[in-house]
């Protein structure tokens, strides 16, 4: 009987099946998001319509993003544990700051990112379908409320 219990008590772990191609696609989707379709016009306007300056701004921002991605890659290979940012904060600062971060992330940060992305996508679609129509703030708010409503459990 004891032999059967020892063979049954095996450690359950997640199977690591993400490959190089899947990882690159995932990082591309996270980094590009919708911002790449919305912000080029603003960057060009703020650089006073100077293409060279806007390309330098994009290059510097890309380097900063790459440094951040490399930091996360190093954390992920140094601490190969599930939990992501929560685990890193818990290990560095303790359980209470990690819990506060996780709570704020789930309640405020992630929904805000989804909401902002939906507003950007809505603006892009309205501009494509109705090029002469001015996309006002009320349209954005309406779409924002609808996307919030659709994300909630009924």
Secondary structure as UniProt FT lines:
FT   HELIX           2..8
FT   HELIX           20..32
FT   TURN            33..34
FT   HELIX           35..46
FT   TURN            47..49
FT   HELIX           51..78
FT   TURN            82..84
FT   HELIX           85..93
FT   HELIX           95..104
FT   HELIX           105..109
FT   HELIX           110..129
FT   TURN            131..132
FT   HELIX           137..151
//
